[in-house]
Amino acid sequence: MRLWLAFTTFCLGLVLTAVGLVSQLENRPLDMIVAKQSIEQQTNFVLIPNSVLTSYPGEVRVTAKQIGQVFLGAARESDIEAWLGSTQFTKLALRIDPDTEVVRLAELQSPGDGELADPVGSDIWRDFALEQDTASLRIPQGNETAVLIATNGFELAPREVRVIWDLPYESNPLAPITPIGLGLMLIGAGLAIWAYRYYNKHSRPTRRKGPKPPSRKGRIKVLSQAGPGPVSERRAARGLGFVSLMLTPFLPSGCAPSYSSPVLSPNPSAAPDILTPVMTKSQLERILAEVVLAVSVADENLDRESLEVRVDGPALIVRRSAYNLARKKDDGSAPEPILAAPIQLFLPSATDTWPRSVMVVTGADDRLQLLVLRQESVRDNFKLYQYMDLLPDTVFPEVAAESVGANAVKPDSRFLQVAPEILPEAVGGLLNEGLDSSWASVLDGENQYIVDVSAVQRGLAETLSNANVDFAHALTKDEPVLLATVDGGALVGIYMTDTYTIIPKLPGDAVAISGDEAILLGTGGSATGIETRYGAMLLFHVPVAGSDARARLLGASQQLLTAINLGAR
């Protein structure tokens, strides 16, 4: 009986352990989900929307295959749709087979007749991959990211597309039946050892002295008239073991680990209800490196035309004027370089419209630059629009984090204490009249730029006592750039011109000039008059309307544009 009990217990534990391990393997959590599709429609662009990429948690990888060039670009879905415009493309949607728990991608046609374009090299991409035959891209985190699949925009898009979700690690809880089975196996082994020792101790034959007892002829079975007697212990154990073995397959049904497959319950991220930044930090570093490289190459050759690739607006006007002056000096001098690193501050605008702007502070403490990058339309690249050196001891206002972005402020906003079109007049008043100007109550004139330029104007007027000297300051037609600050005000970048007109008071008198003005004019003086014009890119912090604070000049960059002889008109 003891050996039977041990055998039954051990076998019961063995069956429970085996069933538990099988159940553990069958219910282990998935480590990835794969959806693939062979594109059947004739299309040049395939869009995988954000709702598909965020259907399941974890890191997402997109792979595309075809013979030849393969391009994958990740960007905000709204930016990709704006880039596609009215161009025909195919959008992929998620489809799930509940019976087989298989995920696939379905094709949705978006018709259009818009102009085709090459997506390679566009600045809208947060990340991209350009490979031969096969390209794979890990999608940056963010619940707005979508993926565009193409070749060069003019040929058919790759046919084989696969989306892979690498699911977060999820521990597989141990089924209770497994340790129970292991415990029963140990108990059965212990019972077997105990039964073996008991058998050796009590079942050995012992020698007896005296005559050998007669052998028994057999047991006489006596039937009782009262019916069968009680069942023996051995028979009871056998019955218990049989019942246990029969019930074993049914025990694990309530003991398997609880796990529900995520395949049948996709959960796409909801679209944000606020505007988000137009650019990421890694995206900025790539774009800024390209801009600075283009400018440095143009600086080396003083090449006016190549600047247009990555420079526009006031920056283009000022840089070209610097090249003109450098050529006339003929001493190999070049304008001060644009700094790409280190990045001290990054302020992208938060908008879904164009044009859009980004401000970035680069350089070290001995020279800090503020660069304004501007994108006119979705298919244009960002270009350097303004640049200026930050003034010494400048206290920069608090701005939004780069992950949040700053709201773009309209130039005619009524929430600012000073309208942008008034700033040139205020600067001009302080330059011409000093702190006695009525504009001193609007704009803080105690900064290095206004002090230095005002001193130059006073010195010029005192030196040229035989001439009438006039100083005019005006805002150009170039659009100002305004990004909101945390205090409700705005950073305002403007481009203005300072025009100096010098006319002799009496006929026969002549006025003399020197320095860069004389080099650009080609002579040291004039009997009829001289007009010099400067371009100034200025950065202000304008407080919110109703504030007691004055607007402050944070950065400035001035460049001599022209010097002409008035008599030559």
C-alpha positions in Angstrom: 0.0 0.0 0.0 2.8 2.4 0.9 4.5 1.9 -2.5 1.2 2.4 -4.3 0.5 5.6 -2.4 4.0 6.9 -3.2 3.7 5.9 -6.9 0.2 7.5 -7.1 1.4 10.8 -5.5 4.5 11.0 -7.7 2.6 10.4 -10.9 -0.1 12.9 -10.0 2.6 15.5 -9.3 4.3 14.7 -12.6 1.1 15.1 -14.6 0.3 18.4 -12.9 3.8 19.7 -13.5 3.7 18.7 -17.2 0.3 20.2 -17.7 1.4 23.4 -15.9 4.5 23.8 -18.0 2.5 23.3 -21.2 0.0 25.8 -20.1 2.8 28.2 -19.3 4.2 28.0 -22.8 0.9 28.3 -24.5 0.0 31.4 -22.5 3.3 33.2 -22.5 3.0 36.9 -23.5 3.9 38.0 -27.0 7.2 39.8 -27.6 6.2 41.3 -31.0 3.3 41.8 -33.4 3.9 41.9 -37.1 1.6 43.3 -39.8 2.6 43.1 -43.4 1.1 43.9 -46.8 2.0 43.6 -50.5 0.9 46.8 -52.1 -1.4 46.1 -55.0 -2.4 49.6 -56.0 -0.3 51.6 -58.4 0.9 54.5 -56.2 4.0 56.6 -55.7 3.4 57.2 -52.0 2.3 55.0 -49.2 1.3 56.6 -45.9 1.2 54.7 -42.6 -0.9 57.0 -40.3 -0.3 57.6 -36.7 -3.4 55.5 -35.7 -1.7 52.4 -37.1 1.7 53.0 -35.6 0.3 53.6 -32.1 -2.1 50.7 -32.2 0.1 48.6 -29.9 2.5 49.7 -27.2 6.3 49.5 -27.5 8.8 50.5 -30.1 7.7 50.5 -33.7 9.7 49.5 -36.8 8.7 50.0 -40.4 10.4 48.0 -43.2 9.9 48.4 -46.9 11.4 46.3 -49.7 11.8 46.5 -53.5 14.6 46.4 -56.1 16.2 49.8 -56.1 16.0 52.9 -53.9 13.7 52.8 -50.9 12.9 55.9 -48.8 11.1 56.0 -45.4 10.4 59.3 -43.7 8.9 59.9 -40.3 7.2 63.2 -39.5 4.0 64.7 -38.1 1.1 63.2 -39.9 -0.4 66.7 -40.5 2.9 67.8 -42.1 3.0 64.7 -44.4 -0.5 65.3 -45.5 0.3 68.9 -46.2 3.4 67.8 -48.2 1.3 65.4 -50.2 -1.4 68.0 -50.8 -3.6 66.9 -53.7 -1.2 64.2 -54.8 -2.6 60.7 -55.1 -1.4 58.3 -52.4 -2.3 55.1 -50.6 -3.1 55.1 -46.9 -2.7 51.9 -44.9 -5.3 50.8 -42.2 -5.2 48.1 -39.6 -7.3 45.0 -40.0 -7.5 42.1 -37.5 -8.8 38.5 -38.1 -10.3 37.6 -34.7 -10.3 33.9 -35.5 -6.6 33.5 -36.3 -5.5 36.6 -34.3 -3.6 37.8 -37.4 -2.9 41.5 -38.0 -2.7 42.8 -41.6 -2.6 46.1 -43.4 -5.4 47.2 -45.8 -5.0 49.7 -48.6 -7.2 52.8 -48.8 -6.9 54.8 -52.0 -6.7 58.6 -51.8 -7.1 60.0 -55.3 -5.6 63.2 -56.5 -3.9 65.0 -59.4 -1.3 67.1 -57.5 2.3 67.6 -58.6 4.7 64.9 -57.8 7.9 65.7 -55.8 10.9 64.0 -54.4 10.6 63.6 -50.6 14.3 62.9 -50.1 16.0 65.9 -48.5 12.8 67.6 -47.2 13.2 69.3 -43.8 9.8 68.0 -42.5 11.3 64.6 -41.6 12.0 64.0 -38.0 13.9 60.9 -39.1 14.4 59.1 -42.4 16.1 56.1 -44.0 17.4 56.0 -47.6 18.7 52.6 -48.7 18.9 50.2 -51.6 16.4 47.3 -51.9 15.5 47.3 -48.2 15.1 50.2 -45.7 14.1 50.0 -42.1 13.2 52.8 -39.7 12.6 53.0 -36.0 9.8 55.4 -35.4 10.5 58.3 -32.9 8.3 58.5 -29.9 5.4 60.9 -30.2 1.7 60.5 -30.8 1.7 62.5 -34.0 4.3 60.6 -36.0 3.4 59.0 -39.3 5.5 57.4 -42.0 5.7 58.1 -45.8 7.1 55.3 -48.0 8.4 56.2 -51.5 11.4 55.9 -53.8 12.1 59.3 -55.4 8.5 60.5 -55.7 8.3 59.9 -59.5 8.5 56.1 -59.5 6.1 53.6 -57.9 6.5 53.1 -54.1 8.0 49.8 -52.7 5.6 46.9 -52.8 6.5 45.0 -49.6 5.6 46.8 -46.4 5.9 45.5 -42.9 5.2 47.1 -39.5 6.6 45.5 -36.4 5.7 46.3 -32.8 8.3 45.3 -30.3 6.0 44.9 -27.2 7.3 45.9 -23.8 8.5 43.0 -21.6 5.8 41.4 -19.6 6.5 38.8 -17.0 4.7 35.4 -17.4 3.2 34.5 -14.0 3.9 31.0 -12.8 0.8 28.8 -13.0 -0.1 27.6 -9.4 -0.5 24.1 -10.7 3.2 23.8 -11.5 4.6 24.3 -7.9 1.8 22.1 -6.6 2.8 19.3 -9.0 6.5 19.7 -8.1 5.5 19.5 -4.4 3.5 16.3 -5.0 6.5 14.8 -6.9 8.7 15.5 -3.9 6.2 14.1 -1.5 5.8 11.0 -3.7 9.6 10.6 -3.8 9.7 10.9 0.0 6.9 8.4 0.4 8.7 5.9 -1.9 11.9 6.2 0.2 9.9 5.7 3.4 8.1 2.7 1.9 11.3 1.1 0.7 12.9 1.4 4.1 9.8 0.1 5.8 9.8 -2.9 3.4 13.4 -3.7 4.1 12.9 -3.6 7.8 9.7 -5.6 8.1 9.8 -8.0 5.2 13.2 -9.8 5.7 12.8 -13.6 6.5 13.9 -14.6 10.1 15.3 -17.9 11.1 13.4 -19.8 13.8 14.6 -22.6 16.0 12.7 -25.9 16.2 10.8 -28.0 13.6 9.6 -26.4 10.4 5.9 -25.5 10.7 3.6 -27.2 8.3 2.8 -25.3 5.2 -0.7 -23.8 4.8 -2.9 -25.3 2.2 -4.6 -22.0 1.4 -6.9 -19.5 2.9 -10.5 -20.7 3.3 -12.8 -18.0 2.1 -15.9 -17.6 4.2 -18.9 -15.7 2.9 -20.8 -13.8 5.4 -24.6 -13.9 5.3 -24.6 -10.2 6.3 -23.1 -9.1 2.9 -19.6 -7.9 1.8 -17.3 -6.5 4.5 -15.6 -3.2 4.5 -13.1 -2.4 1.7 -9.5 -2.9 2.6 -7.0 0.0 2.8 -5.1 -1.2 -0.3 -8.2 -1.2 -2.4 -9.2 2.2 -1.1 -5.7 3.6 -2.1 -6.0 2.1 -5.5 -9.4 3.7 -6.0 -8.1 7.0 -4.8 -5.1 6.8 -7.2 -7.4 6.0 -10.1 -9.8 8.8 -9.4 -6.8 11.2 -9.0 -5.4 10.2 -12.4 -8.8 10.6 -14.0 -9.3 14.1 -12.5 -5.8 15.4 -13.3 -6.5 16.7 -16.8 -9.4 18.8 -15.5 -7.5 20.4 -12.6 -5.4 22.9 -14.6 -8.4 24.6 -16.2 -8.6 27.0 -13.2 -4.9 27.2 -12.5 -3.5 28.5 -15.8 -1.8 32.0 -15.8 -4.1 34.8 -16.8 -3.0 36.5 -20.1 -5.0 38.2 -22.8 -3.4 38.7 -26.2 -3.1 42.4 -27.2 -3.7 41.6 -30.8 -7.4 41.7 -30.6 -7.5 45.0 -28.7 -5.5 47.7 -30.5 -5.4 51.1 -28.7 -4.3 53.9 -30.9 -3.1 57.2 -29.3 -5.6 60.0 -29.3 -4.6 63.1 -31.4 -3.3 66.0 -29.2 -5.7 68.8 -28.6 -3.0 71.5 -28.7 -0.5 72.6 -31.3 2.8 70.9 -31.0 6.4 72.0 -32.0 7.2 72.0 -35.7 10.7 70.6 -35.1 12.6 68.2 -32.8 16.1 68.7 -31.4 17.6 66.0 -33.6 15.8 67.5 -36.6 17.2 71.0 -35.8 20.8 69.7 -35.5 20.6 68.1 -38.9 19.0 71.2 -40.6 21.3 73.7 -38.8 24.4 71.7 -39.9 23.2 71.9 -43.5 22.5 75.6 -43.3 25.8 76.5 -41.7 27.7 74.3 -44.2 26.1 76.1 -47.1 26.9 79.5 -45.6 30.5 78.5 -44.8 31.1 77.3 -48.4 29.6 80.6 -49.7 31.7 82.6 -47.3 34.9 80.9 -48.5 34.2 81.8 -52.1 32.2 84.9 -51.4 29.6 83.3 -53.6 26.4 85.4 -53.7 24.4 82.9 -55.7 25.0 79.7 -53.6 23.6 81.5 -50.6 20.1 81.2 -51.9 20.1 77.5 -51.2 19.9 77.9 -47.5 19.6 81.7 -46.9 16.7 84.1 -47.5 15.2 87.4 -46.5 17.2 89.9 -44.4 20.0 87.4 -43.9 20.5 87.0 -47.6 20.5 90.8 -48.1 23.0 91.4 -45.3 25.3 88.5 -46.2 25.5 89.5 -49.9 26.4 93.1 -48.9 29.1 91.7 -46.7 30.5 89.8 -49.7 30.5 93.0 -51.8 32.5 94.8 -49.2 34.9 92.0 -48.7 35.7 91.8 -52.5 36.4 95.6 -52.5 38.7 95.3 -49.5 40.7 92.7 -51.4 42.4 91.5 -48.2 40.7 88.0 -48.0 38.4 89.1 -45.2 35.1 87.4 -44.8 32.1 88.1 -42.6 31.9 86.5 -39.2 30.9 82.8 -39.4 27.5 81.5 -38.5 27.8 79.2 -35.5 26.0 75.8 -35.5 27.1 74.6 -32.1 26.9 74.4 -29.2 23.1 74.9 -29.1 22.3 76.9 -26.0 18.6 77.4 -26.5 16.1 76.0 -29.0 12.6 77.5 -29.4 10.5 76.0 -32.2 7.1 77.5 -33.0 4.0 75.4 -32.3 1.8 75.7 -35.3 0.4 73.7 -38.2 0.5 76.5 -40.8 3.1 78.2 -42.9 5.3 80.1 -42.9 6.8 78.7 -39.7 9.8 79.9 -37.7 12.4 78.5 -35.3 14.8 80.4 -33.0 18.0 79.0 -31.8 20.9 80.4 -29.7 24.3 79.0 -30.5 27.9 79.7 -29.6 29.8 80.2 -26.4 29.8 82.9 -23.7 32.2 85.1 -25.6 29.9 85.2 -28.6 26.3 84.1 -28.6 24.2 84.2 -31.7 20.5 84.0 -32.2 19.5 82.5 -35.5 16.0 82.6 -37.0 15.2 79.7 -39.4 12.1 80.1 -41.5 10.1 77.8 -43.8 7.9 79.5 -46.3 5.9 76.5 -47.4 5.7 72.8 -46.7 7.8 71.8 -49.7 10.4 74.5 -49.1 13.4 73.8 -46.8 14.1 75.9 -43.7 16.4 78.8 -44.5 18.4 81.2 -42.4 16.2 84.3 -42.2 17.8 86.5 -39.6 20.9 86.3 -37.4 22.2 88.6 -34.7 24.7 88.6 -31.9 23.3 88.7 -28.4 24.3 91.9 -26.6 26.6 91.6 -23.6 25.0 90.8 -20.2 21.7 90.1 -21.9 19.1 88.5 -19.7 17.0 86.3 -21.9 13.3 86.0 -21.1 11.9 82.7 -20.0 10.5 80.7 -23.0 8.6 77.5 -23.4 10.4 74.1 -23.4 11.5 72.8 -26.8 9.1 69.8 -26.3 6.2 72.3 -26.0 7.1 75.0 -28.4 6.1 78.7 -28.6 2.9 80.1 -30.1 3.4 82.2 -33.2 2.2 85.8 -32.5 0.7 87.9 -35.3 2.4 91.3 -35.9 -0.9 93.1 -35.3 -1.5 91.4 -32.0 -3.2 93.7 -29.4 -1.7 91.7 -26.5 1.8 93.2 -26.9 2.8 96.5 -25.3 4.5 97.7 -28.4 3.5 96.9 -32.0 6.5 95.6 -34.1 6.1 98.4 -36.7 6.7 101.0 -34.0 10.0 99.5 -32.8 12.2 101.0 -35.6 10.8 104.4 -34.8 11.6 103.9 -31.1 15.1 102.8 -31.9 15.6 105.7 -34.3 14.4 108.2 -31.6 16.9 106.8 -29.1 19.7 106.8 -31.6 19.0 110.4 -32.7 18.1 111.9 -29.4 19.5 109.6 -26.7 17.8 109.0 -23.4 16.1 112.4 -23.7 13.8 110.9 -26.4 10.2 110.3 -25.6 10.7 106.7 -26.7 12.9 106.1 -23.6 9.6 105.3 -21.8 8.8 102.6 -24.3 12.2 101.0 -25.1 15.1 100.5 -22.8 17.9 102.5 -24.4 20.7 101.6 -22.0 22.2 98.8 -24.0 25.5 98.5 -25.9 24.1 98.7 -29.4 22.1 101.9 -29.0 24.9 103.5 -27.0 27.5 102.7 -29.6 25.5 103.6 -32.7 24.2 106.8 -31.1 27.8 107.8 -30.4 28.8 107.1 -34.0 26.0 109.4 -35.2 26.9 112.2 -32.8 30.6 112.0 -33.8 29.7 112.1 -37.5 27.5 115.2 -37.0 30.3 116.9 -35.0 33.0 116.0 -37.5 31.1 117.1 -40.6 30.3 120.7 -39.4 30.2 121.9 -42.9 27.4 119.5 -44.0 23.8 118.8 -43.1 23.6 115.3 -41.7 20.3 113.5 -41.5 19.6 110.1 -39.9 16.5 108.1 -40.9 15.4 104.8 -39.5 12.6 102.7 -41.0 11.2 99.2 -41.0 11.6 97.2 -44.2 8.9 95.2 -45.9 10.4 91.9 -44.7 8.0 90.2 -42.3 9.0 90.3 -38.6 9.2 87.1 -36.6 7.3 86.8 -33.4 7.3 83.9 -30.9 5.5 84.1 -27.5 7.4 84.0 -24.2 6.2 82.5 -20.9 5.3 86.0 -19.5 2.8 86.6 -22.2 5.1 88.8 -24.2 7.0 87.9 -27.4 10.4 87.7 -28.9 10.3 90.0 -31.9 12.9 89.8 -34.7 12.8 92.7 -37.2 14.9 94.1 -40.0 15.3 97.8 -40.4 17.4 100.2 -42.4 19.4 103.2 -41.1 20.0 105.8 -43.8 22.7 108.5 -43.3 22.5 111.4 -45.7 25.3 114.0 -45.8 25.0 117.1 -48.0 27.4 120.1 -48.0 26.0 123.3 -46.6 27.6 125.6 -49.2 28.3 125.2 -52.9 31.9 124.3 -53.4 32.2 122.5 -50.1 33.0 118.8 -50.0 32.4 116.1 -47.4 34.8 113.4 -46.6 34.3 109.9 -45.4 36.6 107.0 -44.5 36.6 103.4 -43.5 34.3 100.8 -45.1 32.0 103.6 -46.4 34.9 105.1 -48.5 35.9 101.6 -49.7 32.3 100.9 -50.9 31.9 104.4 -52.4 35.3 104.1 -54.2 36.4 107.6 -53.1 37.1 109.5 -49.9 34.6 112.3 -50.4 32.0 114.1 -52.5 31.1 117.7 -53.3 27.4 116.8 -54.0 26.6 114.6 -51.0 26.8 111.0 -49.9 24.1 108.6 -48.8 25.0 105.5 -46.8 22.6 102.8 -45.9 22.9 100.1 -43.2 20.8 97.1 -42.6 20.1 96.1 -39.0 18.6 92.8 -37.8 17.3 93.3 -34.2 15.8 91.1 -31.6 13.5 92.5 -28.9 11.6 91.2 -26.0 8.3 93.0 -26.0 6.3 92.6 -22.8 2.6 91.9 -22.6 0.2 94.8 -22.8 -0.3 96.5 -19.4 3.1 95.6 -18.1 5.2 98.2 -16.4 8.3 96.8 -18.1 9.8 98.4 -21.2 10.7 96.6 -24.4 14.3 95.5 -24.4 16.8 95.0 -27.2 18.4 91.6 -26.8 20.5 91.2 -30.0 21.7 93.2 -33.0 23.6 92.8 -36.2 24.3 95.8 -38.4 25.9 95.7 -41.9 26.8 98.4 -44.4 24.7 97.9 -47.5 25.4 100.7 -49.9 27.3 104.0 -50.2 26.4 106.2 -53.1 27.3 109.6 -54.4 24.2 111.7 -54.6 25.5 113.7 -57.5 25.6 110.4 -59.5 21.9 110.0 -59.5 
